[in-house]
Amino acid sequence: MLVGRKIRLYPTKEQEKQFFNFSGASRFAYNECLAYKIQQYQDNGYSCKVQDLIEHLQDLKYNDEDYYWLQGIPEAITKQAIKDLDKAYKSFFKRGNKGFPKFKSKRHSKVSFYQRIDNLHMIDDNHIKITGIKTPVKVKEQIGVGLKNPRVTFDGKFWYLSYSYEIQEHEKKTEGEIIGIDLGIKSLAVTSDGKFYKNINKISRVKKLEKRKRHLQRRLSKKYEMNKQGNKFNKTQNIIKLEREIKLIDRKLSNIRDTYIHTITYRLASRAKTICIEDLNVSSMMKNKHLSKAIQQQEFRKFRTYIEYKCQAYGTNLIVADRFYPSSKLTNCCGHRFKFLSLSQRQLTCPICGKITDRDLNAALNLRNYALAQAS
């Protein structure tokens, strides 16, 4: 199976400038080819193939003075941007729910560019060769072998080399616990063995960062209004500084949540024989305007992605319960089903046997029963 890894790079100021240039060229190639592809289809009814887009970019590079700067960009970067665009198109037509490919914004798109695998290698224990960069880039970790899809990325503060590589899967476990996991807002996860994993967004550190972020966003909004010139906004150095500070706070919040989900999923996948989770319809849940922000911060989709690949890596059997399985409405003791259950009801009292159970724990126990039924 494929797993991802990223190692931090320590570029000089000159190397960092080149990194930004390469990232900008990758974004330009994607946007230019997307515009050209759309135009060709509208004018001639022809859907451009990858080779057509490569030739279009080559034509700009060597025949248009405005684009001579592309000659200083490694071809692998622009060609991979075109392949990424082609993949986005195929995903749209294959699945239909991925959305039509959008132009990459300079402000919001991820800063990254592709690396050729054959040119990517360690010079010595502390330096790595990056395509297009004359001098080796400093690192503090060694890269492995069998790299796939290597990219240089920027998270707003540091540069990283990210890539995937193949590892051998563990054999399926024959011993261990069978655990049901209920995801929620009050607690991120509740397991059938009675463990409650808190909502990380309620700790003081995250609350302070969120408060600081709101304060900076209000200041930024006022500065934009102050510097408005007609229908355009004049971006001053103070605005740029505020935007960078907000991005760094977003980075901190993302790292806190990501680390927490990694920790929980590792603990569960490494010790359980079988795990059962719900197939949550997150997009429908987000339509509730009162809970959408809390649901977004919990990152249920990321939790499922992490638990899936960790279960695969550790040989844990993962069962995804049917989307319409009423895990919350069934009592785990006798199977009585409540016709209606409001979100405010946190304790469930079974009218048949009188047992009182926490709502989330009850759902986790039902998911465990679901896994047991599937195994039998």
Phi and psi in degrees as a GROMACS rama.xvg file:
@    title "Ramachandran Plot"
@    xaxis  label "Phi"
@    yaxis  label "Psi"
@TYPE xy
-91.9305  134.834  LEU-2
-127.929  155.142  VAL-3
-101.745  156.223  GLY-4
-150.895  149.298  ARG-5
-138.773  140.162  LYS-6
-119.981  145.014  ILE-7
-78.313  138.663  ARG-8
-102.579  151.146  LEU-9
-123.566  72.3099  TYR-10
-75.917  154.764  PRO-11
-75.2691  172.807  THR-12
-61.7023  -38.1305  LYS-13
-67.8252  -40.7892  GLU-14
-66.6063  -39.1832  GLN-15
-63.445  -38.6345  GLU-16
-60.7016  -41.8382  LYS-17
-67.2602  -37.6619  GLN-18
-57.585  -46.1327  PHE-19
-64.0269  -38.3991  PHE-20
-62.8104  -43.4963  ASN-21
-66.199  -39.0418  PHE-22
-64.6684  -41.8433  SER-23
-64.2091  -38.289  GLY-24
-66.0538  -38.0231  ALA-25
-63.6794  -43.8747  SER-26
-64.8849  -41.4757  ARG-27
-61.8217  -45.8078  PHE-28
-60.2377  -41.7541  ALA-29
-62.6309  -49.7888  TYR-30
-67.4973  -42.7131  ASN-31
-62.6954  -43.9893  GLU-32
-71.7004  -32.7402  CYS-33
-64.9424  -44.4088  LEU-34
-63.5939  -42.4459  ALA-35
-64.9549  -41.6397  TYR-36
-63.663  -43.4894  LYS-37
-64.335  -44.3546  ILE-38
-62.6577  -43.2909  GLN-39
-63.3855  -36.9837  GLN-40
-70.71  -40.4719  TYR-41
-67.9266  -39.2072  GLN-42
-82.7208  -40.3115  ASP-43
-121.135  -4.63968  ASN-44
68.8307  22.6321  GLY-45
-110.987  129.777  TYR-46
-95.1004  112.204  SER-47
-64.9487  139.615  CYS-48
-91.4544  173.76  LYS-49
-57.2483  -44.0067  VAL-50
-64.0625  -36.279  GLN-51
-61.6669  -41.3278  ASP-52
-70.3937  -37.5718  LEU-53
-62.7184  -43.1117  ILE-54
-65.8547  -36.8916  GLU-55
-62.1061  -43.6042  HIS-56
-68.8769  -36.5931  LEU-57
-63.3064  -39.9722  GLN-58
-62.5833  -42.0989  ASP-59
-64.6961  -42.1006  LEU-60
-61.5456  -41.6656  LYS-61
-105.523  -12.9491  TYR-62
-119.015  -4.05499  ASN-63
-123.376  119.571  ASP-64
-60.2578  -29.7534  GLU-65
-67.6063  -16.6029  ASP-66
-120.233  18.7874  TYR-67
-60.6604  -24.5868  TYR-68
-62.1105  -20.7752  TRP-69
-66.0549  -19.9648  LEU-70
-67.5285  -20.1305  GLN-71
-89.7781  3.52067  GLY-72
-103.992  130.036  ILE-73
-55.3239  135.154  PRO-74
-61.7251  -31.5387  GLU-75
-58.9671  -33.3926  ALA-76
-67.9639  -49.637  ILE-77
-70.613  -36.8181  THR-78
-65.3411  -38.8877  LYS-79
-68.5714  -34.023  GLN-80
-61.3298  -38.9777  ALA-81
-66.7154  -40.8582  ILE-82
-64.5015  -37.4101  LYS-83
-63.7639  -38.9786  ASP-84
-64.2813  -43.5426  LEU-85
-62.1553  -39.7862  ASP-86
-64.4868  -39.4966  LYS-87
-63.8409  -39.5259  ALA-88
-63.307  -45.9636  TYR-89
-64.3954  -37.161  LYS-90
-64.4898  -39.042  SER-91
-63.8301  -47.0245  PHE-92
-77.6479  -26.0161  PHE-93
-77.9378  -47.1733  LYS-94
-98.8885  -32.9998  ARG-95
81.8614  -22.6199  GLY-96
-104.127  4.70482  ASN-97
-82.1404  -18.8976  LYS-98
88.5397  145.925  GLY-99
-65.3781  141.642  PHE-100
-54.0308  135.33  PRO-101
-109.248  155.097  LYS-102
-68.5869  142.297  PHE-103
-83.3059  126.794  LYS-104
-84.8151  139.528  SER-105
-64.4538  -31.363  LYS-106
-81.5443  -37.2255  ARG-107
-110.883  -19.1853  HIS-108
-74.4539  156.905  SER-109
-70.3515  134.217  LYS-110
-84.4675  108.146  VAL-111
-162.02  161.433  SER-112
-152.352  158.688  PHE-113
-83.7284  154.528  TYR-114
-123.904  136.215  GLN-115
-71.3027  132.622  ARG-116
-67.2399  -38.7111  ILE-117
-69.5965  -22.5389  ASP-118
-97.9599  -2.15216  ASN-119
-95.422  111.832  LEU-120
-157.957  160.759  HIS-121
-79.3908  131.866  MET-122
-80.625  -46.1646  ILE-123
-150.262  -165.233  ASP-124
-65.8908  -20.1068  ASP-125
-123.666  10.0965  ASN-126
-141.654  145.063  HIS-127
-128.835  146.185  ILE-128
-90.1846  122.668  LYS-129
-109.73  132.768  ILE-130
-57.7129  128.347  THR-131
90.9411  -12.7058  GLY-132
-102.986  118.861  ILE-133
-64.4595  -46.1384  LYS-134
-94.2784  144.116  THR-135
-61.0334  148.961  PRO-136
-97.3459  136.945  VAL-137
-73.1795  137.659  LYS-138
-137.786  167.233  VAL-139
-122.097  6.56431  LYS-140
-132.97  157.375  GLU-141
-92.9041  141.705  GLN-142
-88.3335  152.585  ILE-143
-87.704  -158.604  GLY-144
-115.145  164.857  VAL-145
69.575  38.064  GLY-146
-69.6689  146.102  LEU-147
-134.12  137.414  LYS-148
50.648  54.5085  ASN-149
-72.2418  138.534  PRO-150
-137.824  144.896  ARG-151
-95.6801  123.62  VAL-152
-126.637  157.363  THR-153
-127.536  128.297  PHE-154
-103.128  16.3524  ASP-155
99.6767  -14.3002  GLY-156
-137.268  -47.0387  LYS-157
-122.365  157.796  PHE-158
-100.51  142.916  TRP-159
-135.283  152.578  TYR-160
-104.082  114.278  LEU-161
-110.913  143.106  SER-162
-159.701  168.864  TYR-163
-118.688  157.087  SER-164
-151.671  162.738  TYR-165
-89.0301  136.503  GLU-166
-128.904  158.819  ILE-167
-83.2779  133.46  GLN-168
-75.2565  149.153  GLU-169
-77.3089  154.776  HIS-170
-69.1595  151.736  GLU-171
-61.0259  135.22  LYS-172
-70.2553  143.806  LYS-173
-109.187  -13.0029  THR-174
-129.873  151.547  GLU-175
134.981  -176.706  GLY-176
-83.2254  155.837  GLU-177
-108.211  118.05  ILE-178
-121.651  133.233  ILE-179
-100.639  137.577  GLY-180
-122.565  122.773  ILE-181
-107.032  124.258  ASP-182
-93.7988  143.759  LEU-183
-158.031  -172.711  GLY-184
-97.0295  -42.0406  ILE-185
-61.8391  -48.0145  LYS-186
-123.644  142.233  SER-187
-60.8206  -45.4179  LEU-188
-146.224  140.456  ALA-189
-124.96  128.646  VAL-190
-104.244  158.237  THR-191
-67.0616  -14.7814  SER-192
-88.8632  11.7775  ASP-193
90.3728  11.0532  GLY-194
-92.8324  133.991  LYS-195
-111.384  120.369  PHE-196
-98.7658  115.261  TYR-197
-61.4864  161.569  LYS-198
-78.7878  111.03  ASN-199
-63.6751  -22.1104  ILE-200
-74.3995  -6.61846  ASN-201
-99.0597  -1.53937  LYS-202
-77.2226  157.392  ILE-203
-62.4607  -37.2617  SER-204
-62.39  -45.3579  ARG-205
-67.4946  -40.1268  VAL-206
-62.1887  -40.6129  LYS-207
-65.4933  -40.7675  LYS-208
-65.5712  -40.9341  LEU-209
-65.0621  -39.4925  GLU-210
-65.1774  -44.2416  LYS-211
-62.2658  -39.0503  ARG-212
-63.4035  -45.2771  LYS-213
-60.7459  -41.4922  ARG-214
-61.4481  -44.9812  HIS-215
-67.6472  -36.0993  LEU-216
-66.1798  -37.0781  GLN-217
-66.5879  -42.1359  ARG-218
-61.7667  -41.7664  ARG-219
-63.5123  -42.9649  LEU-220
-61.5449  -41.1843  SER-221
-66.4062  -38.4041  LYS-222
-67.5239  -36.845  LYS-223
-62.5427  -42.6838  TYR-224
-65.9577  -38.6916  GLU-225
-64.6023  -33.7977  MET-226
-101.295  18.7142  ASN-227
-74.4887  131.698  LYS-228
-123.64  95.9326  GLN-229
70.5255  -122.059  GLY-230
-95.9967  3.32102  ASN-231
-113.731  154.136  LYS-232
-108.433  130.366  PHE-233
-90.7299  115.529  ASN-234
-86.152  107.737  LYS-235
-87.3656  172.485  THR-236
-63.8586  -34.8566  GLN-237
-64.8395  -38.2681  ASN-238
-65.1931  -42.1814  ILE-239
-61.8767  -41.0914  ILE-240
-63.8286  -42.948  LYS-241
-64.357  -42.0968  LEU-242
-63.024  -38.9297  GLU-243
-66.3119  -40.3764  ARG-244
-63.9656  -39.4272  GLU-245
-65.2864  -41.2816  ILE-246
-62.4483  -38.1008  LYS-247
-68.0545  -35.2349  LEU-248
-67.174  -43.0012  ILE-249
-58.3238  -38.7112  ASP-250
-64.0549  -44.3215  ARG-251
-61.4676  -46.5091  LYS-252
-62.2174  -42.5945  LEU-253
-62.9984  -42.0827  SER-254
-66.3206  -39.2492  ASN-255
-61.9598  -49.0097  ILE-256
-67.0217  -40.0868  ARG-257
-64.5059  -44.5076  ASP-258
-63.0642  -40.5051  THR-259
-64.2404  -44.7692  TYR-260
-66.6512  -39.9239  ILE-261
-58.9702  -43.7841  HIS-262
-63.0656  -46.9271  THR-263
-65.406  -48.1699  ILE-264
-64.7725  -34.2898  THR-265
-64.7101  -47.2052  TYR-266
-59.3323  -42.7969  ARG-267
-71.5547  -47.9731  LEU-268
-67.9733  -31.3611  ALA-269
-77.5071  -24.4766  SER-270
-107.299  -18.7567  ARG-271
-90.7724  151.26  ALA-272
-85.3505  -41.6826  LYS-273
-137.436  137.866  THR-274
-124.907  136.493  ILE-275
-120.743  126.223  CYS-276
-125.707  168.1  ILE-277
-86.9741  152.701  GLU-278
-94.3825  84.123  ASP-279
-75.9687  137.962  LEU-280
-93.014  80.9383  ASN-281
-64.0627  -38.3976  VAL-282
-61.1609  -37.5959  SER-283
-72.6182  -36.9249  SER-284
-62.9568  -33.0854  MET-285
-69.69  -13.6826  MET-286
-73.0621  -15.7949  LYS-287
-77.3686  105.837  ASN-288
-63.4572  -22.3991  LYS-289
-79.7792  -24.4336  HIS-290
-116.573  -5.47624  LEU-291
-58.7098  -41.6415  SER-292
-66.6538  -42.8111  LYS-293
-64.672  -38.2097  ALA-294
-67.4336  -41.7526  ILE-295
-61.9023  -42.183  GLN-296
-67.7102  -28.0351  GLN-297
-73.3637  -23.6361  GLN-298
54.722  60.5307  GLU-299
-63.6213  -37.385  PHE-300
-63.2698  -40.5589  ARG-301
-65.8276  -39.744  LYS-302
-58.594  -45.3821  PHE-303
-66.2852  -42.2907  ARG-304
-59.8469  -45.0696  THR-305
-66.9029  -41.4813  TYR-306
-68.8032  -32.4592  ILE-307
-64.8428  -50.7519  GLU-308
-75.5667  -27.2862  TYR-309
-71.2792  -37.6529  LYS-310
-63.8351  -39.0345  CYS-311
-64.4054  -39.9286  GLN-312
-70.9744  -36.0506  ALA-313
-97.4129  3.86326  TYR-314
74.6573  23.9525  GLY-315
-90.366  134.867  THR-316
-78.7945  123.574  ASN-317
-108.557  125.266  LEU-318
-114.419  128.649  ILE-319
-105.667  114.491  VAL-320
-66.5379  150.565  ALA-321
-55.369  141.483  ASP-322
-56.9929  -30.2701  ARG-323
-99.5342  11.7086  PHE-324
-70.4566  121.392  TYR-325
-81.1342  68.0963  PRO-326
-63.8619  -32.1543  SER-327
-82.3508  -29.2096  SER-328
-88.761  -12.3811  LYS-329
-92.7574  138.274  LEU-330
-83.7879  133.027  THR-331
-72.0753  -17.1887  ASN-332
-80.8103  -49.1434  CYS-333
-126.089  -2.49801  CYS-334
83.9438  11.1075  GLY-335
-64.2217  139.267  HIS-336
-110.883  125.144  ARG-337
-76.9867  135.514  PHE-338
-72.3748  -38.121  LYS-339
-137.474  139.87  PHE-340
-143.075  114.681  LEU-341
-83.4954  159.948  SER-342
-67.2045  -22.464  LEU-343
-77.4628  -15.643  SER-344
-79.6964  103.786  GLN-345
-96.5893  -19.5459  ARG-346
-117.877  133.452  GLN-347
-109.506  130.125  LEU-348
-112.887  117.652  THR-349
-72.3101  123.986  CYS-350
-72.6778  -12.7805  PRO-351
-87.9411  -53.4288  ILE-352
-109.462  -8.62646  CYS-353
79.7245  6.97503  GLY-354
-71.6803  135.51  LYS-355
-105.779  125.356  ILE-356
-136.815  145.038  THR-357
-61.3613  138.885  ASP-358
-57.3692  -48.1193  ARG-359
-70.3194  -38.8088  ASP-360
-64.7985  -39.0983  LEU-361
-59.6855  -43.1731  ASN-362
-63.8225  -40.8961  ALA-363
-64.5444  -40.3375  ALA-364
-65.3551  -38.0348  LEU-365
-65.3971  -37.1224  ASN-366
-67.265  -35.7202  LEU-367
-64.6711  -41.9948  ARG-368
-62.8192  -35.4326  ASN-369
-62.2137  -43.2188  TYR-370
-66.5957  -40.2077  ALA-371
-63.5773  -38.2191  LEU-372
-67.5285  -36.83  ALA-373
-67.6592  -34.0193  GLN-374
-76.0474  -27.9935  ALA-375
